[in-house]
Amino acid sequence: MQPKDICKKVIVWFQENMPVAETELHYHDPFQLLVAVILSAQCTDKRVNQITPELFKRFPTPEKMAEVEPEEVFEEIRSCSYPNNKAKNIVGMARMLLSDFHGSVPEEMEELLKLPGVGRKTANVILSVVFNKPAMAVDTHVFRVSARLGLTIGSKTPEETERQLVKLFLPELLPVAHHWLILHGRYVCLARKPLCGACGLREWCVFGRTLK
């Protein structure tokens, strides 16, 4: 089967079996989601959700976050990965929002990428989740699942995976497709021991069909 044919089957299955697919990060506004996504780099959403309630209680807005030094933020996020760098980036991001964007999270890729701690994946999450734009954020789950299913072919980088997936899915489906692939990778198509026996996509999955 060609990627476009697999994609059609995958869409139908997810629409029937996972009609609602959303981020598992907890947040109340675009700024808080941006902070949570920065924290989630090489860290689980579960851990981030344990950190953010107290963090957002102390620093709920860009204004509050920009007032403090990274050391104060570090104390709240020290249990996540790379807390030093993330604390510096979060404070720097908040200050840039105030100085360059009137305190609001921008809704264009080029502007999001100017913010400290924001790479292409993080920017795509914000574009997709907050602004419902046709963006595909590629994390390790999306990269792995799309390759195993056969949606992508020969991709070596997240950027190439993104380009291939954007061509496959209709623009209006990209935001939810991002979450379909993430959640499937998180709970079924595990990195080391994928649960192929319990996978509803195995019939069309390139990887699954190679297993006996």
N, C-alpha and C positions, 0 to 999 in steps of 0.2 A: 504494500500500500504506500502511496505517496503521502507526504506530510499533510497536504490539503485534505486528503480522504480521511486520514487519522483524525485530523482536527475536527471534521464534521461529526465523527462518532464521539469524540471526547466532549464536544459541546453538548450534544444531546444527552449524554450520560450525566454530566454535571448539572445540567438544567433540571433533570429529573431527580437527581439524588443529592444535590447541594445547591438548591435554588437561592439560598442566602449564604453569601460568603463575604466576610468582612475582616478587617484587621482585628487581631486579638490584643493589640496595645490599648491601654486605657488613657483617655484624654478628654478634654472638654472644649478645646478650640484649636485652631491651626498651629499656634505657637507651641502648645503643649504636645501636639502630635509630632512636631518637628523635633522637639527635645527628645521625645521617646524614641523616635527613629534613629537619631544620632546615638543614643545610648544603646540601641539594639545591635549595633555593629559588632559582630563576633560575640554576641551575648543573647541569651534566650529572651523571648517576650515575657515568659513567666518571671524571670529575674527582674526585668525592667519594670514590670507591674508591681513588684514588691518595693522597688526603689521610689517610683514616682509619686505615690500619695504624699509622703512627707516632703519630698522635693517641691512639689507643686503647692503644698500648703505654705511653705516658706517663700517660694518664688513663683507665684502663679502667672506672672505677666512678664513681657520683655523689660518693662520699666524696673520691676523688682529684681530681675535677674541681672540686669546691667549695672545695678548699684553695688554689687558685691564683687569680691575678688574670687578667682577660681578656687582658691584654697577652701572657701566656705562651701562651694558646690561640691568639691572633692569629698568633703566629710559626709555628704548625703549620698554620694554615688560610689563610694569606695568599694562596694561589694560587686560592682560590675567589672567587665574587662576594660583595661586601659583607662582607669579613672582620671589619671593626670591629664592626658590629652583631651579626653572628653570634657572635663571640667573647663579647660581653657577654651575649647571650641564652643561650648554652650554659652559661656559668658561673652565671648567674642561675637557669636552669632546674635545674641540679644542686643549687644551694643550696635552692631551694624544695622539691625532692623530699625533701631531708633534713629541712627544717623543718616541712613540711606533710603529707608523704605517707610518712613512715617509710622514705625511701630507695627506694620502689618507684614505678614508672610507674603512674599511675592508669588505670582501665579504664572511666571514664565521660567523655563528651564535656564536660560542664560543668567537671569538674575538670581535664581536659587543657588546656582553653582558658585556665585561670588561669596556666599556665606561660609564662614569657618565650619568645618566638619561636615559639609554637604557635598557629597559626590553624586554621580549620576543616578545611582540606585535610590538614594535618599530623596533626591529631587523628584524622581518618577513616582515614588510613593506619595509625596505631597500632591503632585499634579493629579494623580489618580484618585486618591482618597478624599482630599479636601475639595478639589476643583472639578472632579469627575471628568478629567481630560483623558483622551485616548493614549495613555502612557502605560508602558509595561516595565515595571521594576524587576530586575533580575537579581535575586539573591542566590545562595547556594541551593536552596530547594527548587526554585524555578529552573535554574541551570541544569540540575540533575534530572528532574522529572521530565522536562521537555526533551532532553537527549534520550532518556530511556524509552519514552513513548514513541520517539521517532518524529516528533514535531520539528526538531532541529537536526540538521545533518552537518557533521564536521565542525561544529562550533568549538572554538578554543577559548573564547572570551565572553564575558557577560554582554559586552556591546554587540557582538555578532549574534548571540542568542536573542537579544532584544530586537535586532533588525529582522531576524527571521520570523519571530513571533508576531511582530507588528504587521508583517505581510500576510500572516495566516488568519488572524482574528479580525472580525469586523471592528471598526473603531469603537462602536458603542459597547462591545463586549470586552474590550481590553481591561477596563478596571476590575470587573468581576473575575475575568480569566486569571489575572494576576493572583487573586486570592484562592481561586480553585487550585492552581498549581502549588502555591505555598502550603496550603492546608493538606493537600494530598501528600506532599513531600514530608510534612511534619508528622503526620499520623499514620500513613500507609506505606508510601514509597521511601522507606528509611534508607539512609546512606549505606549502612553496613549490612543490615538484614531486612531488606524490603519484604513487606507482608504480601507477597504476590498471591498467595492462596486466598487472601481476603479482598483482593483488589478487583473491583468491577470493571476496570479498564484493561485487564490482562488480555482479553480477546484481541485487542488492537495494538497492544504494546509490543514494540520491537524487542525490548529486553525480556519481557514476560514470556514471549513465545519461544525464547531460546532455552527456557528452563523445562526440565522434565517433571 
